[in-house]
Amino acid sequence: MKSMYAKYSGKCRVCGGRIYKGDAILWSRGEGARHLSCDPEVDCDFEAQEARRERNRMDSEYAAGVADAQRYLDEKKIYGEALADEFALQDEFNRYWKLGEDY
């Protein structure tokens, strides 16, 4: 069996649970994929995988926040604080209307 990250979403051949793209899996030709934590006699550790997905989501949100802060600081240097604040407010307004209720 080969240890790898899932390139596609799928189903674990041992427990039948969901495998998400990016999950660590064991795979072999002809047998398919299974969770790393799936031993044929042991249940999967779904909570650990869900925690990993949550960390990845938080990391991407953090990176987006850092980019927003850096853009604000750059605009503040170029245009001054008043215009940079106005640009930030416009970005926030546009993001709200783009995302709607998910904001």
Stockholm file with secondary structure:
# STOCKHOLM 1.0

chainA/1-103         MKSMYAKYSGKCRVCGGRIYKGDAILWSRGEGARHLSCDPEVDCDFEAQEARRERNRMDSEYAAGVADAQRYLDEKKIYGEALADEFALQDEFNRYWKLGEDY
#=GR chainA/1-103 SS CEEEECSSCEECTTTCCEECTTCEEEEETTTEEEETTCBTTBCCCHHHHHHHHHHHHHHHHHHHHHHHHHHHHHHHHHHCHHHHHHHHHHHHHHHHHHHGGGC
#=GC SS_cons         CEEEECSSCEECTTTCCEECTTCEEEEETTTEEEETTCBTTBCCCHHHHHHHHHHHHHHHHHHHHHHHHHHHHHHHHHHCHHHHHHHHHHHHHHHHHHHGGGC
//
